[in-house]
């Protein structure tokens, strides 16, 4: 079963373009979501510590937090395509 994690960062103190490249090119991420500027949601079979170590190895000295997510419990105000990702990647 895949895991979902929220990766959030502070754009004032981090190189966000570099993080985007890392997430986009990470082969362990089955899928990712980025509809809020400072947040990524990633779907992966990896553990939280493995994701953290991988990001830290490529993106050292940047501030971020990773939190395991239960994507079936969700609500908010986003564009329809942001919700469509959840339907396709979570509710399968």
CNS distance restraints for C-alpha pairs under 8 A (distance, minus, plus):
assign (resid   1 and name CA) (resid  45 and name CA) 6.91 0.50 0.50
assign (resid   2 and name CA) (resid  43 and name CA) 6.40 0.50 0.50
assign (resid   2 and name CA) (resid  44 and name CA) 5.42 0.50 0.50
assign (resid   2 and name CA) (resid  45 and name CA) 4.68 0.50 0.50
assign (resid   2 and name CA) (resid  46 and name CA) 7.80 0.50 0.50
assign (resid   3 and name CA) (resid  43 and name CA) 5.72 0.50 0.50
assign (resid   3 and name CA) (resid  44 and name CA) 5.36 0.50 0.50
assign (resid   3 and name CA) (resid  45 and name CA) 5.74 0.50 0.50
assign (resid   3 and name CA) (resid  46 and name CA) 7.06 0.50 0.50
assign (resid   3 and name CA) (resid  47 and name CA) 7.49 0.50 0.50
assign (resid   3 and name CA) (resid  68 and name CA) 7.39 0.50 0.50
assign (resid   3 and name CA) (resid  69 and name CA) 7.67 0.50 0.50
assign (resid   4 and name CA) (resid  41 and name CA) 6.68 0.50 0.50
assign (resid   4 and name CA) (resid  42 and name CA) 5.55 0.50 0.50
assign (resid   4 and name CA) (resid  43 and name CA) 4.63 0.50 0.50
assign (resid   4 and name CA) (resid  44 and name CA) 6.47 0.50 0.50
assign (resid   4 and name CA) (resid  68 and name CA) 6.01 0.50 0.50
assign (resid   4 and name CA) (resid  69 and name CA) 5.27 0.50 0.50
assign (resid   4 and name CA) (resid  70 and name CA) 6.93 0.50 0.50
assign (resid   4 and name CA) (resid  71 and name CA) 7.00 0.50 0.50
assign (resid   5 and name CA) (resid  41 and name CA) 5.53 0.50 0.50
assign (resid   5 and name CA) (resid  42 and name CA) 5.43 0.50 0.50
assign (resid   5 and name CA) (resid  43 and name CA) 6.80 0.50 0.50
assign (resid   5 and name CA) (resid  48 and name CA) 7.54 0.50 0.50
assign (resid   5 and name CA) (resid  66 and name CA) 6.26 0.50 0.50
assign (resid   5 and name CA) (resid  67 and name CA) 5.39 0.50 0.50
assign (resid   5 and name CA) (resid  68 and name CA) 4.44 0.50 0.50
assign (resid   5 and name CA) (resid  69 and name CA) 5.12 0.50 0.50
assign (resid   6 and name CA) (resid  39 and name CA) 6.74 0.50 0.50
assign (resid   6 and name CA) (resid  40 and name CA) 5.71 0.50 0.50
assign (resid   6 and name CA) (resid  41 and name CA) 4.52 0.50 0.50
assign (resid   6 and name CA) (resid  42 and name CA) 6.63 0.50 0.50
assign (resid   6 and name CA) (resid  65 and name CA) 7.83 0.50 0.50
assign (resid   6 and name CA) (resid  66 and name CA) 5.47 0.50 0.50
assign (resid   6 and name CA) (resid  67 and name CA) 5.17 0.50 0.50
assign (resid   6 and name CA) (resid  68 and name CA) 6.42 0.50 0.50
assign (resid   6 and name CA) (resid  69 and name CA) 6.38 0.50 0.50
assign (resid   7 and name CA) (resid  39 and name CA) 5.68 0.50 0.50
assign (resid   7 and name CA) (resid  40 and name CA) 5.05 0.50 0.50
assign (resid   7 and name CA) (resid  41 and name CA) 6.17 0.50 0.50
assign (resid   7 and name CA) (resid  42 and name CA) 7.69 0.50 0.50
assign (resid   7 and name CA) (resid  64 and name CA) 6.78 0.50 0.50
assign (resid   7 and name CA) (resid  65 and name CA) 5.66 0.50 0.50
assign (resid   7 and name CA) (resid  66 and name CA) 4.55 0.50 0.50
assign (resid   7 and name CA) (resid  67 and name CA) 6.72 0.50 0.50
assign (resid   8 and name CA) (resid  38 and name CA) 5.68 0.50 0.50
assign (resid   8 and name CA) (resid  39 and name CA) 4.48 0.50 0.50
assign (resid   8 and name CA) (resid  40 and name CA) 6.41 0.50 0.50
assign (resid   8 and name CA) (resid  64 and name CA) 5.52 0.50 0.50
assign (resid   8 and name CA) (resid  65 and name CA) 5.38 0.50 0.50
assign (resid   8 and name CA) (resid  66 and name CA) 6.62 0.50 0.50
assign (resid   9 and name CA) (resid  14 and name CA) 7.30 0.50 0.50
assign (resid   9 and name CA) (resid  16 and name CA) 7.96 0.50 0.50
assign (resid   9 and name CA) (resid  38 and name CA) 5.69 0.50 0.50
assign (resid   9 and name CA) (resid  39 and name CA) 6.79 0.50 0.50
assign (resid   9 and name CA) (resid  63 and name CA) 5.92 0.50 0.50
assign (resid   9 and name CA) (resid  64 and name CA) 4.25 0.50 0.50
assign (resid   9 and name CA) (resid  65 and name CA) 6.48 0.50 0.50
assign (resid  10 and name CA) (resid  14 and name CA) 6.11 0.50 0.50
assign (resid  10 and name CA) (resid  38 and name CA) 6.82 0.50 0.50
assign (resid  10 and name CA) (resid  63 and name CA) 6.37 0.50 0.50
assign (resid  10 and name CA) (resid  64 and name CA) 6.81 0.50 0.50
assign (resid  11 and name CA) (resid  15 and name CA) 6.92 0.50 0.50
assign (resid  11 and name CA) (resid  16 and name CA) 6.08 0.50 0.50
assign (resid  11 and name CA) (resid  38 and name CA) 6.82 0.50 0.50
assign (resid  13 and name CA) (resid  62 and name CA) 6.92 0.50 0.50
assign (resid  13 and name CA) (resid  63 and name CA) 6.93 0.50 0.50
assign (resid  14 and name CA) (resid  62 and name CA) 5.20 0.50 0.50
assign (resid  14 and name CA) (resid  63 and name CA) 6.43 0.50 0.50
assign (resid  15 and name CA) (resid  19 and name CA) 6.70 0.50 0.50
assign (resid  15 and name CA) (resid  62 and name CA) 7.41 0.50 0.50
assign (resid  16 and name CA) (resid  20 and name CA) 6.27 0.50 0.50
assign (resid  17 and name CA) (resid  21 and name CA) 6.44 0.50 0.50
assign (resid  18 and name CA) (resid  22 and name CA) 6.33 0.50 0.50
assign (resid  18 and name CA) (resid  59 and name CA) 7.42 0.50 0.50
assign (resid  19 and name CA) (resid  23 and name CA) 6.20 0.50 0.50
assign (resid  19 and name CA) (resid  55 and name CA) 7.97 0.50 0.50
assign (resid  19 and name CA) (resid  59 and name CA) 6.92 0.50 0.50
assign (resid  20 and name CA) (resid  24 and name CA) 5.95 0.50 0.50
assign (resid  21 and name CA) (resid  25 and name CA) 6.01 0.50 0.50
assign (resid  22 and name CA) (resid  26 and name CA) 5.96 0.50 0.50
assign (resid  22 and name CA) (resid  55 and name CA) 7.27 0.50 0.50
assign (resid  22 and name CA) (resid  58 and name CA) 7.34 0.50 0.50
assign (resid  23 and name CA) (resid  29 and name CA) 7.41 0.50 0.50
assign (resid  23 and name CA) (resid  32 and name CA) 7.68 0.50 0.50
assign (resid  24 and name CA) (resid  32 and name CA) 7.85 0.50 0.50
assign (resid  28 and name CA) (resid  44 and name CA) 5.95 0.50 0.50
assign (resid  28 and name CA) (resid  45 and name CA) 7.14 0.50 0.50
assign (resid  28 and name CA) (resid  46 and name CA) 7.12 0.50 0.50
assign (resid  29 and name CA) (resid  42 and name CA) 6.26 0.50 0.50
assign (resid  29 and name CA) (resid  43 and name CA) 5.66 0.50 0.50
assign (resid  29 and name CA) (resid  44 and name CA) 4.75 0.50 0.50
assign (resid  29 and name CA) (resid  45 and name CA) 7.76 0.50 0.50
assign (resid  30 and name CA) (resid  42 and name CA) 7.53 0.50 0.50
assign (resid  30 and name CA) (resid  43 and name CA) 5.39 0.50 0.50
assign (resid  30 and name CA) (resid  44 and name CA) 5.33 0.50 0.50
assign (resid  30 and name CA) (resid  45 and name CA) 7.91 0.50 0.50
assign (resid  31 and name CA) (resid  42 and name CA) 5.92 0.50 0.50
assign (resid  31 and name CA) (resid  43 and name CA) 5.19 0.50 0.50
assign (resid  31 and name CA) (resid  44 and name CA) 7.31 0.50 0.50
assign (resid  31 and name CA) (resid  89 and name CA) 7.62 0.50 0.50
assign (resid  32 and name CA) (resid  40 and name CA) 6.74 0.50 0.50
assign (resid  32 and name CA) (resid  41 and name CA) 5.49 0.50 0.50
assign (resid  32 and name CA) (resid  42 and name CA) 4.27 0.50 0.50
assign (resid  32 and name CA) (resid  43 and name CA) 6.05 0.50 0.50
assign (resid  33 and name CA) (resid  40 and name CA) 5.49 0.50 0.50
assign (resid  33 and name CA) (resid  41 and name CA) 4.94 0.50 0.50
assign (resid  33 and name CA) (resid  42 and name CA) 6.37 0.50 0.50
assign (resid  33 and name CA) (resid  82 and name CA) 7.76 0.50 0.50
assign (resid  33 and name CA) (resid  85 and name CA) 7.35 0.50 0.50
assign (resid  34 and name CA) (resid  39 and name CA) 6.11 0.50 0.50
assign (resid  34 and name CA) (resid  40 and name CA) 4.78 0.50 0.50
assign (resid  34 and name CA) (resid  41 and name CA) 6.64 0.50 0.50
assign (resid  35 and name CA) (resid  39 and name CA) 7.53 0.50 0.50
assign (resid  35 and name CA) (resid  40 and name CA) 7.72 0.50 0.50
assign (resid  35 and name CA) (resid  78 and name CA) 7.97 0.50 0.50
assign (resid  35 and name CA) (resid  82 and name CA) 6.26 0.50 0.50
assign (resid  36 and name CA) (resid  40 and name CA) 7.48 0.50 0.50
assign (resid  46 and name CA) (resid  50 and name CA) 6.14 0.50 0.50
assign (resid  46 and name CA) (resid  51 and name CA) 6.55 0.50 0.50
assign (resid  47 and name CA) (resid  51 and name CA) 6.38 0.50 0.50
assign (resid  48 and name CA) (resid  52 and name CA) 6.13 0.50 0.50
assign (resid  48 and name CA) (resid  66 and name CA) 7.39 0.50 0.50
assign (resid  48 and name CA) (resid  67 and name CA) 7.85 0.50 0.50
assign (resid  48 and name CA) (resid  68 and name CA) 7.17 0.50 0.50
assign (resid  49 and name CA) (resid  53 and name CA) 6.06 0.50 0.50
assign (resid  50 and name CA) (resid  54 and name CA) 6.11 0.50 0.50
assign (resid  51 and name CA) (resid  55 and name CA) 6.21 0.50 0.50
assign (resid  52 and name CA) (resid  56 and name CA) 6.03 0.50 0.50
assign (resid  52 and name CA) (resid  66 and name CA) 7.25 0.50 0.50
assign (resid  53 and name CA) (resid  57 and name CA) 6.00 0.50 0.50
assign (resid  54 and name CA) (resid  58 and name CA) 6.59 0.50 0.50
assign (resid  55 and name CA) (resid  59 and name CA) 5.62 0.50 0.50
assign (resid  55 and name CA) (resid  60 and name CA) 7.73 0.50 0.50
assign (resid  56 and name CA) (resid  60 and name CA) 4.90 0.50 0.50
assign (resid  56 and name CA) (resid  61 and name CA) 7.79 0.50 0.50
assign (resid  71 and name CA) (resid  86 and name CA) 7.44 0.50 0.50
assign (resid  71 and name CA) (resid  90 and name CA) 6.73 0.50 0.50
assign (resid  72 and name CA) (resid  90 and name CA) 7.03 0.50 0.50
assign (resid  72 and name CA) (resid  91 and name CA) 7.48 0.50 0.50
assign (resid  78 and name CA) (resid  82 and name CA) 6.23 0.50 0.50
assign (resid  78 and name CA) (resid  83 and name CA) 7.12 0.50 0.50
assign (resid  79 and name CA) (resid  83 and name CA) 7.01 0.50 0.50
assign (resid  80 and name CA) (resid  84 and name CA) 6.22 0.50 0.50
assign (resid  81 and name CA) (resid  85 and name CA) 6.50 0.50 0.50
assign (resid  82 and name CA) (resid  86 and name CA) 7.22 0.50 0.50
assign (resid  83 and name CA) (resid  87 and name CA) 6.53 0.50 0.50
assign (resid  84 and name CA) (resid  88 and name CA) 6.18 0.50 0.50
assign (resid  85 and name CA) (resid  89 and name CA) 5.82 0.50 0.50
assign (resid  85 and name CA) (resid  90 and name CA) 7.80 0.50 0.50
assign (resid  86 and name CA) (resid  90 and name CA) 5.11 0.50 0.50
assign (resid  86 and name CA) (resid  91 and name CA) 6.68 0.50 0.50
assign (resid  87 and name CA) (resid  91 and name CA) 4.99 0.50 0.50
assign (resid  87 and name CA) (resid  92 and name CA) 7.12 0.50 0.50
assign (resid  88 and name CA) (resid  92 and name CA) 6.25 0.50 0.50
